[in-house]
Amino acid sequence: MIRIENGKVFDLRALKDVKENRIKLIRIDCSDKINLHADGATQQNAALGIYSPERCEAIKSHISACRNEYLRCKALILAAQTNDEADAVQFVAPPVPEGM
């Protein structure tokens, strides 16, 4: 809960709750970015090697890069000492490799 009093903003949320919620949002953002370029069937086909080796590698590389970005964000959120620090962490989607 956020309260404004005499023009001052008071963040009354518990840091633990802020961290949990921020991690959930980052996880959703990561999944959305992956699924935007490779839906579930495409991911499964890449894992099974149905596509050309180059395309399979591009898809797997993108998923891995997104996962690494999620883990980077999660570590920053867990290390945050304040609500503002946790809220400031942003997921930066990696570039989509050619050939996806």
C-alpha positions in Angstrom: 0.0 0.0 0.0 1.2 3.5 -0.8 0.0 6.5 1.2 0.4 10.1 0.3 0.4 12.5 3.2 1.3 16.2 3.0 2.7 15.7 -0.4 5.0 12.9 0.8 4.7 9.4 -0.5 5.0 6.5 2.0 5.5 3.0 0.6 4.0 0.7 3.2 4.5 -2.5 1.2 6.7 -5.2 2.8 10.0 -5.6 1.0 9.4 -9.4 0.8 6.1 -8.9 -1.0 7.6 -6.3 -3.4 10.3 -8.8 -4.3 7.9 -11.7 -4.8 5.6 -9.6 -7.0 8.5 -8.1 -9.0 9.9 -11.5 -9.7 6.5 -12.8 -10.9 6.2 -9.8 -13.2 9.7 -10.3 -14.6 8.9 -14.1 -15.1 5.8 -13.2 -17.0 7.7 -10.6 -19.1 10.3 -13.2 -19.9 7.8 -15.8 -21.0 5.9 -13.3 -23.1 9.1 -12.3 -24.9 10.0 -16.0 -25.6 6.5 -16.8 -26.8 6.3 -13.7 -29.0 9.0 -15.2 -31.2 8.6 -18.9 -30.6 5.3 -20.4 -29.5 5.2 -23.7 -27.6 5.1 -25.9 -30.7 8.1 -24.0 -32.2 10.0 -24.5 -29.0 9.2 -28.2 -28.9 10.1 -28.7 -32.5 13.5 -26.9 -31.9 14.1 -29.1 -28.8 13.4 -32.2 -30.9 15.6 -31.0 -33.7 12.9 -31.0 -36.3 14.0 -27.7 -37.9 17.4 -27.1 -39.5 20.3 -27.1 -37.1 20.7 -23.4 -37.6 17.1 -22.6 -36.7 17.1 -25.0 -33.8 20.2 -23.3 -32.4 18.8 -19.8 -32.9 15.6 -20.7 -31.1 17.4 -22.4 -28.2 19.9 -19.5 -28.0 17.1 -17.0 -27.7 15.4 -18.9 -25.0 18.6 -19.3 -23.1 19.4 -15.6 -23.4 15.9 -14.7 -22.1 16.4 -17.1 -19.2 19.8 -15.6 -18.4 18.2 -12.1 -18.4 15.5 -13.4 -16.1 18.1 -14.8 -13.7 20.0 -11.5 -13.8 16.9 -9.6 -12.8 15.9 -12.1 -10.1 19.3 -11.8 -8.5 19.1 -8.0 -8.5 15.6 -8.1 -7.0 16.6 -10.5 -4.3 19.6 -8.3 -3.5 17.5 -5.1 -3.3 17.5 -3.4 0.1 14.5 -1.2 -0.6 11.2 -1.3 -2.4 12.4 1.3 -4.9 15.5 -0.8 -5.7 13.3 -3.9 -6.4 10.8 -1.9 -8.4 13.5 -0.4 -10.5 14.7 -3.8 -12.0 13.7 -4.1 -15.6 13.7 -7.1 -17.9 15.6 -6.2 -21.1 14.8 -8.6 -23.8 17.8 -9.9 -25.7 17.8 -9.4 -29.5 16.1 -12.0 -31.5 18.7 -14.0 -33.5 18.5 -14.2 -37.2 17.0 -17.4 -38.6 14.3 -17.9 -36.0 
